Amino acid sequence: MGRTKKTSDKVQVHPGTASPKKRRKGAQPTGNTTLPVIDKIKERAKQQHKHANSTRKNYSSYVGRGQKWLKAHASATGCRDEETHDDNAYEDPTFRDALEETPNRHSDKALALFISYKCFHEDNGQSTCDGIHAAFKKYWEEAAGDTYRGKWHFNEAQKRWEGNPACSAEVQDVIKSVRHKTNSEGADRTHSIAMSKSFMDRILSWIHLRCQRETYTGLIRMLLEGDKMATDNLTLEMRTLITRMVMYQAFSTTAWNLWTRCFELIKLKRKDLTIDPSETPSIKDLHAHFEVFLSNRKGWQRKVDKGLKEADLRSNRYKIYPQPDMPGCDCFFWMLLWLTLLERVHYNGKLEPDDFVFPAISSNGVVHRGEHISHDAVQAWINEATTGAGIPRGAGDSFTTHTYRRGGAQWRWMFAPVGERWTMARVRWWGSWAENENRDTLIRYLLDELSTYENDHSDALCPTQNEADGSLLGEHRLVKPVCSQDLQHMQEFITADVANLRSDVRSLTNAVVSCKNRQRSPTPMCQTLVQHSHYGDSRLRRESPTPIPPIPQRTVSAPILTFNPIASSAGSRPLPEKGLDIPNLPVRCADGSYAPKKDSWKYIVQHWTEADPGRGLHVALRDWPAEWLRGKNKAIFGSKYHQRAMIALEFLDQHQANESAFLAVYPEHTEGHTALLNAIKRAKKSHGEIIPRK
């Protein structure tokens, strides 16, 4: 007996209110879906998603400058030259339009001329040549479907030029000439030196010479214990130094352990860190950890586009554990220390999920909450640290933002202690290298470096030979039996060290006895000891919950600053009130780009009348009480506040918020807020509203 199908009693859902998954399965979308509308949606989506915003802006800039240059040089007088030419291409009126969206028969020649002008006449480098070529190639590829793609040629049947002028032989010859010119002149080497573990330790030693370890650990301990007076006597110079040192260590150790590129780490946000709030992480517990998700990892978007597999669900997620035996590379300690400093000293509260972990810091020590640190600032840190630590480098070698990725990968694969080195599979996963990169990128990072090390004979005159070619990284030396000569040398060294130690003890004993026999009035040496003993405040004498093993100190000429919670140095600038900030101009947009300079005055008026919490301005500038601009805040915010006030009041009061009238009087607004401010000052001086100083 056949079964009858039961009538479905499911509720019918309107397509407009159905879930996205159900709409994709067959529900008809609402709205205007005519073919012209869909074509516009297609073009808009291509413009928005095909290239990154920065790439699209750079390409548009190259194309715009090229078109402007050609029109300026293709005038009637500019086309004629004292020399005669066989062809009359320059006299053709269409030559001035050769770099427009629809190319003509002169486009390849015009592009070759523009590259030659920039790279040979203005003496720009290979990057300029590559940027111009890539920009115009993409520009013409997207002009008319497949018409302007491929080899540049004349179609006899269609009686038109087809292909891409950027792929023509003339343009390629110019590009090759620029490359040869750059190489023959000795282009700067772009290969980044690997940041070894010993280099990381030397940088930490240099940091401890500038800012003693007890300075920042003592400050953090007092803040964690709820001491609200911990930062009251902290000077601006001291806070800025502590902030820069701790932030650099947090950034560098994270980059070294996770092998990140610069753009991947500077955009890290608080929501990308998973720290269990119910636990108190401590480096005493070697199994304590927190998790980092690199949402901006290179290649991650391609994985998303292709569809994530089950194996990819844990990709780009890294668990960070304490490494107390590697203080210069301990990301666990430095990251937690930096987050505590950022929340307790700068933000006076918890970080929001979208707050950057490494925000931008102005020269006056103010942290800009809605703006991440720039690539140039990170490179400046690296230059300062490597130079200050006295790290040697050869001719043409350089430490770039890629130095941590190379150094961390090489350490884990071949320089770590025996038994702690990683396999190639683990190295590839941790560095997020694709499976098809194991023969090129990984070889360049690891195998080439290993081959160079094992075939390096620069230490042939060294009394103790490395013998790197005898085994993997010369590991046979670690298990080689010791000989009698080695034992004799070791005994001589130990005997000499003991003799020096005895001499030092005798000298110290004589000094103590001599000091007791003198008058009770302290000598300058004793006064110095007493002054240093004042640093031993009971709150700072307690054992640190996050101890750092000592590192041998090197003699580097750098100022030593210590934090005294009782008294601050005279003449130092005080800290601003917590939570006060005036956003910098031009402002940074949500996509990471900067707003045009011509719109800076609009943001000034907006910040004068309205708050902007996303950029750190929680109270409109016109509502700031007078006491916020007095005392210790005057040196930091006073000048910037009065400059913003002059521009805003000129627009609101003098021109009654009439934008067209304001812009007509001050066309300097297109050059930015500084030029506008100077124009307003000149106008006020001419009207007698401002009396210039004599």
N, C-alpha and C positions, 0 to 999 in steps of 0.2 A: 504494500500500500504506500503510495507516494505521500511525501510530507508537503504540506502547504506552507508557503513562505509567510512568516509572521509579519503583520503590518508594522512598519517602523513608526515608533512614537517619538522619534528625535525631534527636538525643536528646531525649526528652520532659522538659521542665523542670517541676517542681512549682510551682504558682502562688505559693506562699509564698516560694520562693527565686528567682523570676524577677526580671529587672530592672524598675525602675519603668516604663520605656517599654513593655515587653512586658505588664506587668500592666494598663496602661491600654488595651491593644489587645484585651483579651478575657478575660484570666485572671480567674477568680472570686476575690474577696477572701475571706479567712478571718475567723472570729470571728462574733459575734452581730450579725446585720444585720436584726433585726426592725424594723418600722415605728416603734414607740415609741422604740427605741434611735436610729434615724436621726433622728427628730424632736428628740431631745435633742442629738445632734451638730449639727443645724442651728441650734438656739437658741444652743448654746455657741459655734459659729463666728460667728454674728451678733454676739454680745456681744464676741468677741475681735477681729474683723477689720473690722466695719462702721465703727467710729470709732476714732480714735487714743486711746491710753491717757489722755493728758492731757485730751482733750475729754470722754471718758467720765467721768472723775473730776470735772471741773468741772460737767458737767450733773447728775451724781448729787448733788453738793453743793448746787446750786441747788434741786433738787427736795426734798431732805431738809430744808433750811432752810424752804422754803415750807410743807411739811406740818406741821412743828413749830410754825411761826408761826400757822397757821390753827387748830390744835387749842388753842393757848394763848389765842387771842382769841375762840374760839367757845364758851367756857364759858357756863353759864346766866346768870351775872351780866354777862359781857362782851358778850353779844349784845344786851342791853337798853341803850338809850341814853336820855338825857333827851329827845331829839327823837323825834318820832313819824314812822313811815314808813308809806307806803301799803301796801307788801307786807310779808309776814311771813317773808321768806326767812331772816332771821337767827335766827328762832325755830324754824326747821325743824331737827330733829335731824340730818338728812343733810347739813347745810351744813358740818359739821366734817370730812366725808369728801370734800369737793368736789375736793380736789387729790390724791386717791388715784389708783391706776392705772386704775380704771374710773370715768370722769367721770359726773357726774349733772347735773341741770338747773341747779345752782348753780355749776358749775365755771368758766364764763366770768366770772361776777361775782366769785368768789373770787380768780381769777388777776388780774383787774383791780385788786382791792383790794390784793393783795400787791405788785404793781408800783407802785401809788400810794404805799403805805406806804414802800417802799424809796427811791423817787425823789423824792417830794414831802415826806414827813415826815422821813426821814433824809437827804435832800438828796444822794442819789447821782446819778451821771451817766448818760449815754446808754449806756455800756458795760454797766452793771448791768441796765438795762432790756432791752437786746438779749440779754444772757446768760440772764436769767430766761425771756424769751419763747422763745428757741431751745430751752432745756432742757425746758420743759413741752411744747412742740410735739413734740419727738422722743419724749418720754416717753409721750405719748398715741398717737402714730402707731404705736408698736411694741407697743401694749397688746393689740389683738385684730384682727390682720390689717388689713383695709381699713375696719373699722367706724368708727374715729375718725380718719379722714383727710378732708380737704376742708372744705367750708363747714359750720359748726355750725348744726344745725337739728333740729327735732322731726319724726320720721317718724310720720305719722298711721297709716299701715298697720301698722307694726310696734309702734306705741305706745312708742317709745323715742327717746332723743336720739342723734343720729349726727353725724359730722363731728368736727372738732378745735376744742375750746373756745378754743385760742390764736388761731384764725382768725376768731373772732367779731367783730362790729362794736364791741362795748364794749371789748374788749381792744385792738383797733386804734386806737380813739379815744384811749385812754390812752397808747399808744406815741407817737402823733402829738403829744399834749400834752407828753410828756417831751422829744421832739425840739425842739418850739418853745421850751420853757423853756430847754433847753440853749443853743440858738442865740441867744435873746434876752439871755441873761446873758453872752454873749461867751465861748464855749467856747475852750479852748486850741487853737491851730492845730497840726494833726498833720502838716502838710506839712514834709518834711525838706529842709534846704538841701543842694544838691549840693556834694560835697567836690571842689573844683577842684584842678588841679595846683599852682597857686600856694599854696593852703592846705596841701597836703601838704608843699611845700618849707618853708613857714614853721614847720610843726610839727617838721620835722627840724632846723631851725635852733634851735628852742627846746630840743629834746632834746640837741643838742650843747652848749648852754649849761649844762645840768644835768649832763650826762655826756659829757665830751669824746670825740671819735671815737677817739683813740688809746687810750682806756681799754679799750673792749671789743674793738677790733681787735687791740690788743697782747696782751690776755689770751687771745683765741682763737688767735693765732699761737703763743704759748708752749705752749698745750695741744696744738696740732697737731704741734709739734716734739718732743713727748714730755717736756716739762718737768713733772715730777710735783710740783714745789714751787711751781707757778704760783698755786695757790689757798691755800697754807698761811697766808699773812698777809693774805688777803682777808677783810675784815670782813663781818659779816652785813648791815649797812646798805649797803655798797658792792655786795655780790652781789645783794641785793634790788633795788637801783636798776638795775643792769645788766640783770637778768632782766626787770624790768618794761618798761624802755625797748626792749630788743631784741624782746621778745615783742609789744609793741604795734606796732612797726614791721613785724614779720613778718605780724601779723594784718591791719593796715590796708592794707598794700600788696597782700596777697593778695586782700582784699575789693575793693579798688579796681580791680585788674587783671581779676579773674574776675567782678566784678559780683555778688557773693554776698549773700544775705540772712544775717542773723545766725545763725539756726538751722542753716543749711547749712554754715557754716564752723566753728562751735564743736564740731561733732561729727566733724570731719575726723580720720582716724586714719592711722597710719604706713603701713598697707597700701594706703591710697589714693594714696600718693606712689610714683612709679616713678623711682628714681635708679639709674643704671647703676653698680654697685660697681667695675667694671673701669676706669672713667674718673674722673679728678679734675676736677670741674666748676670752671671758671675764667671770670671775666667778661672775660678777655682774648680768649677764644675766643667770638665773638659767635654761633656756631652751637651752642655747648653748651646743653643744656636738660635739664629734668626734666619729668615728666608728672604732672598732678593729676587725679584722678577724683573728682568731686563726687557721691558715692553718695546724699547726702541732698538733691539738687537738687529743688526744687519741681516737681511734675508728672512726675517720673521714675517714680513708682509707677504712675501712670495709663498710661504707655507700656508698662510691664511687664505690666499687666493686659490691655491691648489686644493684646499680642504685638509683640515688637520686630521692626522691619524691618531690612533690611541697612543702610539709611541711618542707623539709630539706634544701630548698634553702636559708633560713635565719639562718640555724644552724651555730653555732660558730661565729656569728656576733653580737657584743655587742656595744651598744651606751653608751658612758661615759659622764656623766653630772657632773657639779660642785657640791661639797659637802663642802661648806665653814664652816659648823658647825662641820665638822670632819676633821680638818687640818692634823692629822696624817694618815688619810686614803684617802685623796683627790687625787685620781689618775688623775683627769682632770688637776689640777694645776701642779702636779709634773711631769707628762709626757710632757706637753707643755714647762715647764721650762727646762727640760732635753734636749728636741729637740732643743730649742733655744741655750742652752749652747754648745751642740755638733756641731751645724752648725756655730755659730758665733765665738767660741773660738778655736775649734779643727780643723774643716774642712775648715773654711773660705769659705763656700759655701753650697748650698743645698745638702741634702742627695739624693743619687741615689736610684731608686726603690729597688735594691737588696742589699743595705747597711743594716747591722744589726742595730737595734735600741739600743741594748746593746752590743757594741763591747768589745773586750778584751783590757785591759789597763796594760801596763808593769809597772814595779816598778819605772821607771823614769818618769811616767806620760804621756807617749806617747800612743795615741790611735791607735790600729791596725784595720784599716778600714775593711779589708776582713775577719776578724776572730771574731766569737762571744765569749762572756764570757763563761768560763767553769763552770761546776757544782761545782768543788772544790772552785773556787773563790766565788761563791754565798754562799756556806756553810761557808766559812771563814768570809764573811760579817755578816751572821746571828750570828755566834759565837761572833764576836767582838761587835755587836750592843746589843745583849741580855746581855752580860757580862758587858759592859760599862754602860748600863742603870740600872744595878742592879736588873734584873728580877729574882725572885727566882724560883728554880726548885727542885723537889724532887729527891730522890735517884733513879737512873735509867732513869729519864726523860731527854729528849733532844729536842732541837729545830732543826728540819731538814728542807730541802727545801719543804717538804710537809706541814709545819706548817701553811702556809698562806691559803692553800686550806681548811684545817680543820677549821681554825679560821673564815674565811670569811663565810663559809657555816653555821656554828653554830650561828654567829652573826645575819645573815639575817633570820634564821628560829626561833630562840628562845631568843636571847639576845637583839635584837633591841627594841627601845621603843614601847609601846603598840600602835597598829594601823599601824606600819611600818614593821611588820613581814610578811614573805612570806609564801605562801602555799607550800605544798609538791610538787605539779605539777610544780610550778615556780622554786623551788629549783632543781628539777631533770633536767629541761630544761637548767637552767643557768649553772649547773655543768656538763652538757653534759653526764649525766648518762643514760644508756640504760633503757628501760622500765622494763626489767627483773632484774634490779639491785635494785629495790626499796625495796626488802626484805632482802638484805644482806649488800651491801655497804652503802646504805642510813641509814639503822638501825645502822650500826657501827659508821657512822659519826654523826648522829643526835640523834636517840632515845636512844642509849646506854649512850651517854653523858648526856642526859636529865634525864634518870633513875639514873645515878650516882649522879647527882646534887640533885635530890629530895630525895634520900636516904642517903645523906651525913649528918652525925650528928657530924662532927668534931668540929663544933662551938657551942656545947651544953652549954659551959660556957660563951658564949658571952652575955653581958647585953641586947643586942637587938637581938632577935631571928629572923632568916630569915623565918622560918616556910615554907620551900620550898615545903613540901608535902601537904600543905593546898589547893593549887591551882596550875595551870600551872606556874611553876617557881616562886611561891609565889606571884602572882600578886595581891592577895587579900590584901596584905599589902599596896598597892598603894591607895586603896579606903577605907581603914580602918579609922574610925573617930579618931581624935586626942583626947587624954585624958588630964586632967588637969596636971598630972605629966609631960607629954611631954612638955606642954606649959611652965611649971615652969623651966624645964631644958633648954629650948630654951632661956628664958629670962635671965637665969644666964650666958649662953654663950655670948649672945649679950652684956650684961653689962660688962663682963670681956673684950671683944674685944674693946668696946668703951673706957674703962679705959686705955687699952694699947695704943690705938690710941692717946688719949690725952697726955699720957706721951711722946710718940714719937714726937708729935707736939711741946711740950714744949722744949724738948731736941734740936730739930732742930732750934727753935727760938733762944735759948740761943747761939747755935753755930754760927748763922748768925750775931747776935749782937756782939759777941766776935770777929768775923773776921773783922767786920767794924771798931772796936776800935783799932785794931792792926795796925802795919805799913803797908804801901802800898805794900811792897815787898811780893810776893806770898809765902805762906808756901808750904811745900811738898804736903799737901792735895789739896790746890788750884792749884798747878802745875798739879796734876793728873787730876783735873776737866778740866783745860784748854786743856790738851793734848787730853782728850776724846772729847772735844767740837770741835777740829779740824776735827774729823770724820764727823761732820755735814756739809759736802760740800753741796752747793746749789743743786747740781745734785742729791744728795742722800736724801735731806730733803723732796723732793716732795712725795706726797702721792702715795703709791704703787697702780698700777691699779689692782693688785691681792693681796688684803690684806689677812693676815692670822690671825685668832683670837689667842690671847695670850694663852699660856699653862702654868700652874703653874710649876715653875722651881724646880728641885731637886738638892740637894747638891751632886755633883759628882766630884771627883778629875780628871779633864781633862784640858788640855791647851785650852785657849780661844784665837782664832785668829780673827782679824778684818782686813778688807780690806781698806787700805788708798790709794786713787788714786793719792796722791801727792808724797809720798815717800815710798820706799820699805825698808824692813829690811836689814841691812848690813850683808854680808856673805852668803845670800841665793843664791841658784842656779837660774839663769835666765831661761826664757822659750826658747825652740827652735823655729826656724823660722817655720811659718805655712806651711804645705804641705811637710815638710821634714820628712822622715822616712826610716829606713833600716829594711826590714822584718826579723823577728825572724826565727831561724832554730830549728828543722825541720819545713818546711812550711806546712800549712794546705791546703789540697786538697779541691776540690769542694764538695765532698760528706761528708766533715766534718772530715775525717781521716787525719792523719799526714803522710807525705812522709817518706820512710825508711831513716834511718840515713846514710846509705851507699851512698845515692844520694845527700846528703847535699852539697857536694863540687860542684856538677853540677849546683845547684841553685846559688852558690856563683859566679861561672864563668858567668852564665847567667845574674845575676844582675850586674856584673861588666861591661858587654858589652851591655846589653839591659835593657830598662825600664820594669817595671812590675806594671802598674797602678792598677791592681786588688788587689795587696798586698800593695799599698801605695807608691811604688817606681816610681815616675813620670820621673826621670832622671837617666840614667845609672850611676853607681858609678864612673866610670872612667871619666865621663864628669862633675863631681861636681867641681865647682870652689873652689879655696883655701879659699876664704872668708866664704864659707859655713861650714868650719871646724875650724873657728876661733871664738874667743870671747865666746859668751854664748852657742854656739852649740858644742864647743870642749868637754865639760864635758859629753855631752850626746851621741854624735856620734863618737868622735875621736877614741876611742879604738876599737869600732866595725868596723869602716871604715878601719883602718890600718890592722886589722886581716883579713878582707875579701880581702884586696889588696894583702897581702902576699900570700894567697892561690891562688888567681886568677893569679897573675903574675908568680908564680912558675910553674903553668900549661901552661900558654900562652908563656912565655919568655924562661924559663929554659928548658921546654920539648917540645916547639914548637907545643903546642896543641895536642900532641900525647898521646891519652888516655891510650893505653896499656902500654907505657913506664912509664907514670906517676903513674899508679896504681901498676906497678911492683916495683917501687921504694918506694911507700908509701902504703903498705897494710893496714896501720892504718885507711884508709878512711872508712873501714867497720864499725868502731866503732863510727863514727860521725866526724863532722868538728873540734871539740875541740881536739880530739886525733890526727887528721891530722895536725892541726896547730902546736901542740907540736912536732910532728915528723919533720916538716919542720924547725922549730926553731933549733932542735938538729942538723939537717943536715947542716944548715947554720953556726952554731957555730963550727962544726968540720971542715968546709971549711974556717973558718976565716971571713965569711961575717958578722957575728954578734959578737961584742965584749961584753962579759958578764960584768955586773956591779960588781965592787969589794965591 
